[in-house]
Amino acid sequence: MFTRLFVNLAQVYIPLYLQDTLHLRQDSIAIVPLVMYIAGFISSFFMKMLNKHAGRELTYSLGVLIGLSGCVWIYFGSGSNYTGLQLYFVAALIGIGGSTMLITSLSITADLIGPNTESGAFVYGAMSFTDKLSNGLAVIFIQTFHPCQTCCFDCSNYYQLVLSCGCGAAAVAAFVSLLTLVPGKLRERDQERAALFDTVRESRNYGYNSIST
């Protein structure tokens, strides 16, 4: 839930941040999110290898760290250098962090379901429902406390706080949720899956040998 909250809040409020806070040109509303999506897409190719060698927990923690780095950069970012070049690095960090967290969270969910595939539909359905509910409530909450439009300092920096503090809080909450999982549970699931695959492979090899003989 918190992973989706991080990703969706970033997608929703990046254009408003560019327009109302940084007052950039119209084309930046298309270019900056595009950089974010491309960076996330490219990073997804390395997720399988990273999850295999580093494990789910470490990979997810790395995604949280990258996402938080982008949030901190947004909070302290200012000036022409920031709006010129640094902003694209920020977008890449947000995209990579969100993509890493999202892909790994789905893998963690699949590991927790394990061989209990009959409950998989309910688990993913419940996840989707809570994701949409939390995102809707978060957007309502953020827009309710918006000071006004663009008439004062607090208004112009409001979306900066939303991206830095809101997305940052979602990333921290997601990391805390990961820590609450039973220690070693994901590792045990990986071992069970590996043992199951070895059993299936051995049975296939035995079948092939029986046919050949």
Solvent accessible surface area in square Angstrom, and as a share of the most:
residue,aa,sasa,rsa
1,M,94,0.42
2,F,64,0.27
3,T,8,0.05
4,R,88,0.32
5,L,24,0.12
6,F,0,0.00
7,V,20,0.11
8,N,42,0.22
9,L,6,0.03
10,A,2,0.02
11,Q,74,0.33
12,V,71,0.41
13,Y,2,0.01
14,I,4,0.02
15,P,35,0.22
16,L,59,0.29
17,Y,0,0.00
18,L,0,0.00
19,Q,75,0.33
20,D,31,0.16
21,T,19,0.11
22,L,31,0.16
23,H,122,0.55
24,L,49,0.24
25,R,185,0.67
26,Q,137,0.61
27,D,60,0.31
28,S,10,0.06
29,I,50,0.26
30,A,70,0.54
31,I,68,0.35
32,V,2,0.01
33,P,16,0.10
34,L,98,0.49
35,V,42,0.24
36,M,8,0.03
37,Y,107,0.41
38,I,83,0.42
39,A,15,0.12
40,G,8,0.08
41,F,129,0.54
42,I,92,0.47
43,S,12,0.08
44,S,37,0.24
45,F,140,0.58
46,F,109,0.45
47,M,13,0.06
48,K,170,0.72
49,M,110,0.49
50,L,51,0.25
51,N,12,0.06
52,K,160,0.68
53,H,140,0.62
54,A,35,0.27
55,G,22,0.21
56,R,36,0.13
57,E,59,0.26
58,L,112,0.56
59,T,1,0.00
60,Y,10,0.04
61,S,29,0.19
62,L,71,0.35
63,G,0,0.00
64,V,7,0.04
65,L,111,0.55
66,I,36,0.18
67,G,0,0.00
68,L,46,0.23
69,S,47,0.30
70,G,0,0.00
71,C,3,0.02
72,V,81,0.47
73,W,85,0.30
74,I,1,0.00
75,Y,102,0.39
76,F,150,0.62
77,G,9,0.09
78,S,89,0.57
79,G,50,0.48
80,S,92,0.59
81,N,114,0.59
82,Y,0,0.00
83,T,40,0.23
84,G,45,0.43
85,L,117,0.58
86,Q,62,0.28
87,L,3,0.02
88,Y,71,0.27
89,F,112,0.47
90,V,2,0.01
91,A,2,0.01
92,A,24,0.18
93,L,44,0.22
94,I,8,0.04
95,G,9,0.08
96,I,51,0.26
97,G,0,0.00
98,G,5,0.04
99,S,21,0.13
100,T,2,0.01
101,M,0,0.00
102,L,37,0.18
103,I,54,0.28
104,T,0,0.00
105,S,22,0.14
106,L,71,0.36
107,S,27,0.17
108,I,13,0.07
109,T,16,0.09
110,A,45,0.35
111,D,0,0.00
112,L,60,0.30
113,I,18,0.09
114,G,19,0.18
115,P,89,0.56
116,N,68,0.35
117,T,103,0.60
118,E,142,0.64
119,S,42,0.27
120,G,10,0.10
121,A,88,0.68
122,F,153,0.64
123,V,45,0.26
124,Y,86,0.33
125,G,41,0.39
126,A,41,0.32
127,M,52,0.23
128,S,45,0.29
129,F,133,0.55
130,T,54,0.31
131,D,13,0.07
132,K,141,0.60
133,L,90,0.45
134,S,19,0.12
135,N,17,0.09
136,G,33,0.32
137,L,104,0.52
138,A,20,0.16
139,V,48,0.27
140,I,114,0.58
141,F,129,0.54
142,I,18,0.09
143,Q,83,0.37
144,T,96,0.56
145,F,126,0.52
146,H,35,0.15
147,P,68,0.43
148,C,45,0.27
149,Q,145,0.65
150,T,78,0.45
151,C,100,0.60
152,C,58,0.35
153,F,155,0.64
154,D,92,0.48
155,C,0,0.00
156,S,23,0.15
157,N,31,0.16
158,Y,30,0.11
159,Y,10,0.04
160,Q,22,0.10
161,L,84,0.42
162,V,11,0.06
163,L,3,0.02
164,S,10,0.06
165,C,72,0.43
166,G,26,0.25
167,C,1,0.00
168,G,7,0.07
169,A,62,0.48
170,A,4,0.03
171,A,0,0.00
172,V,72,0.42
173,A,28,0.22
174,A,5,0.04
175,F,67,0.28
176,V,77,0.44
177,S,48,0.31
178,L,17,0.09
179,L,114,0.57
180,T,102,0.59
181,L,53,0.26
182,V,96,0.55
183,P,125,0.78
184,G,23,0.22
185,K,69,0.29
186,L,4,0.02
187,R,140,0.51
188,E,86,0.39
189,R,37,0.13
190,D,52,0.27
191,Q,114,0.50
192,E,90,0.40
193,R,86,0.31
194,A,52,0.40
195,A,57,0.45
196,L,99,0.49
197,F,106,0.44
198,D,64,0.33
199,T,83,0.48
200,V,60,0.34
201,R,132,0.48
202,E,116,0.52
203,S,65,0.42
204,R,151,0.55
205,N,73,0.37
206,Y,160,0.61
207,G,27,0.26
208,Y,140,0.53
209,N,89,0.46
210,S,59,0.38
211,I,145,0.74
212,S,94,0.60
213,T,147,0.85
